[in-house]
Amino acid sequence: DNRERIQAWVDIWEPRAYAALQPLAEAATGQAALDEVRAALAVRLQKLGLRSQGVPV
């Protein structure tokens, strides 16, 4: 099932991308901006029947 494959991809890469972007966010826009983007991603994922590892929706 494609949804399961995409969820597996999100489970691996979403936390890694977030961790990789943290130093950049702290230096540029601040942690709050990165957290807002992560929350927006979580909402979009939920609309598709997927879940974010970092943000409960």
C-alpha positions in Angstrom: 0.0 0.0 0.0 1.4 3.4 -1.0 0.1 5.1 2.2 2.2 2.6 4.3 5.3 3.3 2.2 4.9 7.0 2.4 4.3 6.8 6.2 7.5 4.7 6.5 9.3 7.4 4.6 7.9 10.2 6.8 8.8 8.2 9.9 12.4 8.2 8.9 13.0 11.5 7.1 10.7 14.0 8.9 12.6 13.8 12.2 16.0 13.8 10.4 15.0 16.9 8.3 13.8 18.7 11.5 17.0 17.9 13.3 19.2 19.0 10.4 17.3 22.3 10.1 17.4 23.2 13.8 20.8 24.9 13.7 19.9 26.9 10.6 16.5 27.9 12.2 18.2 29.0 15.4 20.7 31.1 13.5 18.1 32.6 11.1 14.5 32.8 12.0 14.4 31.1 15.4 13.2 27.7 16.7 9.6 28.9 16.8 9.5 29.4 13.0 10.7 25.8 12.4 8.2 24.5 14.9 5.4 26.3 13.0 6.5 24.7 9.7 6.6 21.3 11.4 3.1 21.8 12.8 1.8 22.8 9.4 3.4 19.7 7.9 1.7 17.6 10.6 -1.7 19.1 9.6 -1.1 18.4 5.9 0.0 14.8 6.7 -3.1 14.3 8.9 -5.3 15.4 6.0 -3.7 12.6 3.9 -4.2 10.0 6.6 -0.6 10.2 7.7 1.1 11.2 10.9 4.1 13.3 12.0 6.5 11.8 14.5 7.2 15.1 16.1 3.9 17.0 16.4 0.7 15.6 17.9 -2.3 16.9 15.9 
